[in-house]
């Protein structure tokens, strides 16, 4: 065979091999449902979130929102919608808007702080609350343990009248709030009933202060937020950050913007175990990733793997020692999140849902209490959760 014919045959064979390789690759991509776009791995279509949030704003259920969802270290979706202030003026929401987290404070600051102290051997979950707060051990509360407070099974009432305390003692009056809780009579025996209680977490924060010498603000900042570089997460954010904070309710003609919404937390001077923490979606995503990584983030250890397990898996009455898993409050997970996904909500319109198996998390921050506490965040929470977790079912 002439030499030129040999070269032509080799060239033809090479082209044929290349064509077959490309066709096989395209076939494989088609079968797995992926598209060949800039060599990026395929991910679920989350564009439907835009429509859901926009509809909720149009219905006046919320003034605005920031939604961030990710998987492991990868952000899948992060957008801001609407306004962080609607009345008496308007300011647009940004992806880095700071929100009053309300009860999301409970797991992120208070329960995490308690478990750090457990890791350090400073307290035990089976310790009686009265060991640290002797005045608490009365009125059928003598047998209440730390773990009962964490799981809302202490027997404490859900709340107490903040206006009565304010009228009697002025504001702030943190010690008077603690005295009130200590003197309350238990409504049930410890461990007997689940009753979601802000009072239990106010008590836990005081125990953190008694044991460590630092209030929950200083302790959580030094041991959780600073190590994780959650720079926008704090109690009582400074006035310099006010223009970056989503407003909540207008109370007595005062716009709450950087002042905690919860009445008891205001009596506690903004530093409380049940509410008072302010943060951003981006900061909270770092916290979620720390939990997925057995208590570590990069080279920083915040919790032991055992404490992460206690914080995020069922311990009593479908609650973990901080997060909810399958109690009546877990509706926020929607219809498709796995049974062992953990979650928590905040009254102002904030929520976190995390699936430890897929390492997918959904953070929804709204200011639904702005301006007159008439909004609702339930539809946006469940609809977005369904979009995200149905994609990973």
Protein Blocks (a to p, Z undefined) as FASTA:
>chain_A
ZZklmmmmmmmmmmmmmmmmmmmmmmmmmmnopacehhiacdddfklmmmmmmmmmmnom
afbdcddddehjbcfbdcdehjfbfbfcdcdddfkbccdekjmmmmmmmmmmmmmmmmno
pacfkbcfklmmmmlmgghilmpcfklmmnopnopafbdcfklmmmmnopadfklmmmmm
mmpccfbdehkaccddfklmmmmmmmmmmmnopafklmmmmmmmmmnopakgcehiafkl
mmmpccdddeehiacehiafblklmmnnopafkbopacdfklmmmmmmmmmnnopahjbc
fbdfklmmmmmgcfbghiachiacklmklmmnojmbcfklccdddfkopacdddfklopa
cdddddfkbcnlpacfklmmmmmmmmmmmmmZZ
